[in-house]
Amino acid sequence: MDKKRIAKDYDALPDEIINQVKLAYPEGFSDNLVSYVNKDGKKVSALPFETDEIYYLIRMTIQEAEQIIEDDDDYDDDGNLRDDFGDDEGASTEVPEDED
């Protein structure tokens, strides 16, 4: 069975997918962009990303890719995903064991 293919803007993606994209590209997006010709015959750049069900082409230019990373607090000043990314999301809180 072929995967569904979707071309979408980064801002239009659900947060869950954006977080998965960040984990897949911890050093930023711009070096991983691909080019393709869209249905209107226009050359477009996009970031490829795959889930179990969907193959995404996330439309963005190199400049947009760099700006997204620069504006995103989940990335450090060098454009790398922070080591603590995801710690706040769904993280379990550990309860210290009682010492008897």
C-alpha positions in Angstrom: 0.0 0.0 0.0 1.4 3.4 -1.0 1.7 6.1 1.6 -0.4 9.2 1.4 1.7 12.1 0.1 1.0 15.6 1.4 2.7 18.9 0.6 2.0 21.4 3.4 3.4 24.6 4.9 5.3 24.2 8.2 2.8 26.5 10.0 -0.1 24.4 8.9 1.2 21.2 10.5 -0.2 19.9 13.8 2.0 20.4 16.8 2.6 16.6 17.2 4.0 16.4 13.7 6.1 19.6 14.2 7.7 18.0 17.3 8.4 14.8 15.3 10.0 16.9 12.6 12.2 18.6 15.1 13.4 15.3 16.5 14.1 14.0 13.0 16.1 17.2 12.1 17.9 18.2 15.4 20.5 20.3 13.5 18.0 22.3 11.6 16.2 22.0 8.3 18.0 24.1 5.6 20.6 21.4 4.8 17.9 18.8 4.2 15.6 20.6 1.8 14.8 19.0 -1.5 13.4 20.6 -4.7 10.5 19.4 -6.8 8.1 20.7 -9.4 4.6 21.2 -8.1 1.4 20.5 -10.0 1.5 24.1 -11.4 4.9 23.5 -12.9 6.7 25.7 -10.3 9.9 24.6 -8.6 9.4 24.4 -4.9 11.7 23.5 -2.0 10.5 21.4 0.9 11.6 19.3 3.8 10.8 15.6 3.5 9.3 13.9 6.5 7.7 10.5 6.9 5.4 8.9 9.4 4.0 5.4 9.2 1.0 6.6 7.2 2.1 9.8 5.4 5.0 11.1 3.4 5.1 14.9 4.0 6.8 17.5 1.8 6.9 20.5 4.1 7.2 23.6 1.9 9.8 26.1 2.9 12.7 28.1 1.3 16.2 28.0 2.7 15.6 31.4 4.2 12.3 30.3 5.8 14.0 27.2 7.2 16.7 29.2 8.8 14.2 31.8 10.2 12.0 29.0 11.7 15.0 27.6 13.6 16.1 31.1 14.7 12.7 32.0 16.0 12.1 28.6 17.7 13.1 28.5 21.4 13.5 24.7 21.1 16.7 25.3 19.2 19.8 26.9 20.7 21.8 29.8 19.3 23.8 27.4 17.1 20.7 26.1 15.5 20.7 22.7 17.3 17.8 21.2 19.1 18.1 21.7 22.8 19.1 18.6 24.8 16.0 19.1 27.1 13.5 19.3 24.2 10.5 17.2 25.0 11.2 17.0 28.7 8.1 19.1 29.4 5.8 17.2 27.0 4.2 14.1 28.5 7.2 13.5 30.8 6.4 11.5 33.8 7.2 13.0 37.1 9.2 10.7 39.3 8.1 10.3 42.8 11.1 9.6 45.2 10.9 6.3 46.9 10.3 6.3 50.6 13.4 5.3 52.6 12.5 3.1 55.6 
